[in-house]
Amino acid sequence: MNLTQRPPRSPRVRLGGYVLLPRLLDKCRAEIAGTAGEYHYNCPMDRRFFDFAGVDHEALKTQVSEGLGDGAVLAWILENRAHQHSDWEIAQWSAHRETAVPADNESRSFINEKVAEAGGADREDIGTWFDFLDLDDHVTFGGKA
């Protein structure tokens, strides 16, 4: 996983019903390999998953460092998570995260500034955190806003 050459998976991609999980696994693998570039494992967005599932980020990193694939990592998470949510609770949490918008003026200003820097100041479709992350990944690797 080399995040200096391509972005991690979209935060919308799900594993075990969880949004964010495939993306944070990509960032974790890249951090282990020393190829994370500008991406950060255990960033505030990742911590939303860790808090919801009740998984320690260092314990997960240890599992990932053993070379486990996504399925094996998910099995470890399901066995070791502190919060045993049902499938519908995970689906509700994921749907909420997918539609979450910046909750404070500082975060809204940050998003607006970054979207404008990417050349998308007139775009009306960038409203959620996931919209912003997808746009940022796209523009970072040569796409146009």
VEXFI-500701 format. One record per residue (C-alpha): residue number from 1; residue in three letters; x, y, z. Coordinates in steps of 0.05 Angstrom, whole numbers. Example, Ala and Ser with C-alpha at 12.3 -4.5 7.8 and 13.67 -1.06 7.14 Angstrom:
2
@i=1 aa=ala east=246 north=-90 up=156
@i=2 aa=ser east=273 north=-21 up=143
END
This chain:
145
@i=1 aa=met east=0 north=0 up=0
@i=2 aa=asn east=34 north=63 up=-24
@i=3 aa=leu east=-8 north=125 up=-10
@i=4 aa=thr east=43 north=170 up=-45
@i=5 aa=gln east=20 north=138 up=-110
@i=6 aa=arg east=-55 north=130 up=-100
@i=7 aa=pro east=-106 north=147 up=-46
@i=8 aa=pro east=-135 north=100 up=5
@i=9 aa=arg east=-204 north=72 up=-8
@i=10 aa=ser east=-262 north=120 up=-2
@i=11 aa=pro east=-290 north=129 up=68
@i=12 aa=arg east=-356 north=105 up=39
@i=13 aa=val east=-329 north=35 up=25
@i=14 aa=arg east=-353 north=-14 up=78
@i=15 aa=leu east=-324 north=-76 up=110
@i=16 aa=gly east=-368 north=-115 up=158
@i=17 aa=gly east=-419 north=-59 up=148
@i=18 aa=tyr east=-371 north=-7 up=176
@i=19 aa=val east=-355 north=55 up=135
@i=20 aa=leu east=-284 north=83 up=145
@i=21 aa=leu east=-255 north=14 up=162
@i=22 aa=pro east=-225 north=-2 up=93
@i=23 aa=arg east=-196 north=68 up=89
@i=24 aa=leu east=-164 north=65 up=158
@i=25 aa=leu east=-136 north=-4 up=142
@i=26 aa=asp east=-104 north=24 up=78
@i=27 aa=lys east=-73 north=81 up=119
@i=28 aa=cys east=-50 north=32 up=173
@i=29 aa=arg east=-16 north=-13 up=122
@i=30 aa=ala east=17 north=47 up=89
@i=31 aa=glu east=42 north=74 up=156
@i=32 aa=ile east=72 north=6 up=172
@i=33 aa=ala east=106 north=5 up=104
@i=34 aa=gly east=130 north=77 up=111
@i=35 aa=thr east=89 north=99 up=50
@i=36 aa=ala east=32 north=138 up=82
@i=37 aa=gly east=51 north=205 up=50
@i=38 aa=glu east=3 north=258 up=74
@i=39 aa=tyr east=-46 north=208 up=103
@i=40 aa=his east=-50 north=194 up=178
@i=41 aa=tyr east=-72 north=131 up=212
@i=42 aa=asn east=-113 north=143 up=276
@i=43 aa=cys east=-134 north=213 up=252
@i=44 aa=pro east=-198 north=243 up=283
@i=45 aa=met east=-241 north=209 up=229
@i=46 aa=asp east=-209 north=141 up=243
@i=47 aa=arg east=-221 north=151 up=317
@i=48 aa=arg east=-296 north=154 up=304
@i=49 aa=phe east=-292 north=82 up=282
@i=50 aa=phe east=-247 north=62 up=341
@i=51 aa=asp east=-294 north=95 up=391
@i=52 aa=phe east=-357 north=64 up=361
@i=53 aa=ala east=-329 north=-6 up=355
@i=54 aa=gly east=-289 north=-3 up=418
@i=55 aa=val east=-223 north=-24 up=385
@i=56 aa=asp east=-154 north=0 up=406
@i=57 aa=his east=-117 north=30 up=347
@i=58 aa=glu east=-50 north=2 up=369
@i=59 aa=ala east=-79 north=-68 up=379
@i=60 aa=leu east=-109 north=-65 up=309
@i=61 aa=lys east=-43 north=-40 up=281
@i=62 aa=thr east=-8 north=-100 up=312
@i=63 aa=gln east=-57 north=-147 up=277
@i=64 aa=val east=-49 north=-111 up=210
@i=65 aa=ser east=27 north=-114 up=217
@i=66 aa=glu east=23 north=-190 up=216
@i=67 aa=gly east=1 north=-185 up=144
@i=68 aa=leu east=-72 north=-203 up=154
@i=69 aa=gly east=-121 north=-189 up=97
@i=70 aa=asp east=-185 north=-149 up=106
@i=71 aa=gly east=-227 north=-211 up=122
@i=72 aa=ala east=-180 north=-235 up=177
@i=73 aa=val east=-174 north=-165 up=206
@i=74 aa=leu east=-250 north=-159 up=207
@i=75 aa=ala east=-256 north=-227 up=242
@i=76 aa=trp east=-206 north=-202 up=294
@i=77 aa=ile east=-246 north=-137 up=303
@i=78 aa=leu east=-312 north=-175 up=312
@i=79 aa=glu east=-280 north=-220 up=364
@i=80 aa=asn east=-244 north=-165 up=402
@i=81 aa=arg east=-288 north=-103 up=397
@i=82 aa=ala east=-313 north=-76 up=463
@i=83 aa=his east=-380 north=-55 up=435
@i=84 aa=gln east=-419 north=-113 up=407
@i=85 aa=his east=-466 north=-76 up=361
@i=86 aa=ser east=-519 north=-111 up=319
@i=87 aa=asp east=-517 north=-107 up=244
@i=88 aa=trp east=-572 north=-55 up=243
@i=89 aa=glu east=-535 north=-11 up=293
@i=90 aa=ile east=-473 north=-14 up=250
@i=91 aa=ala east=-514 north=3 up=189
@i=92 aa=gln east=-546 north=63 up=225
@i=93 aa=trp east=-478 north=87 up=249
@i=94 aa=ser east=-448 north=80 up=180
@i=95 aa=ala east=-507 north=117 up=148
@i=96 aa=his east=-499 north=173 up=199
@i=97 aa=arg east=-424 north=179 up=187
@i=98 aa=glu east=-435 north=180 up=112
@i=99 aa=thr east=-481 north=240 up=118
@i=100 aa=ala east=-444 north=276 up=174
@i=101 aa=val east=-427 north=349 up=160
@i=102 aa=pro east=-377 north=394 up=196
@i=103 aa=ala east=-409 north=410 up=262
@i=104 aa=asp east=-374 north=475 up=279
@i=105 aa=asn east=-356 north=539 up=242
@i=106 aa=glu east=-281 north=525 up=245
@i=107 aa=ser east=-290 north=458 up=209
@i=108 aa=arg east=-338 north=489 up=158
@i=109 aa=ser east=-288 north=543 up=143
@i=110 aa=phe east=-233 north=491 up=135
@i=111 aa=ile east=-274 north=451 up=86
@i=112 aa=asn east=-294 north=514 up=46
@i=113 aa=glu east=-222 north=536 up=42
@i=114 aa=lys east=-197 north=468 up=19
@i=115 aa=val east=-252 north=461 up=-33
@i=116 aa=ala east=-235 north=530 up=-60
@i=117 aa=glu east=-161 north=513 up=-62
@i=118 aa=ala east=-179 north=451 up=-103
@i=119 aa=gly east=-214 north=495 up=-154
@i=120 aa=gly east=-284 north=476 up=-133
@i=121 aa=ala east=-307 north=541 up=-99
@i=122 aa=asp east=-372 north=540 up=-140
@i=123 aa=arg east=-389 north=467 up=-126
@i=124 aa=glu east=-453 north=456 up=-88
@i=125 aa=asp east=-445 north=381 up=-80
@i=126 aa=ile east=-390 north=381 up=-28
@i=127 aa=gly east=-426 north=383 up=38
@i=128 aa=thr east=-406 north=322 up=80
@i=129 aa=trp east=-339 north=301 up=107
@i=130 aa=phe east=-340 north=241 up=60
@i=131 aa=asp east=-354 north=287 up=0
@i=132 aa=phe east=-294 north=328 up=20
@i=133 aa=leu east=-248 north=268 up=30
@i=134 aa=asp east=-267 north=238 up=-38
@i=135 aa=leu east=-255 north=305 up=-72
@i=136 aa=asp east=-189 north=316 up=-36
@i=137 aa=asp east=-165 north=246 up=-56
@i=138 aa=his east=-186 north=257 up=-128
@i=139 aa=val east=-152 north=325 up=-134
@i=140 aa=thr east=-89 north=303 up=-97
@i=141 aa=phe east=-76 north=250 up=-149
@i=142 aa=gly east=-87 north=293 up=-211
@i=143 aa=gly east=-162 north=299 up=-218
@i=144 aa=lys east=-199 north=363 up=-227
@i=145 aa=ala east=-249 north=393 up=-178
END
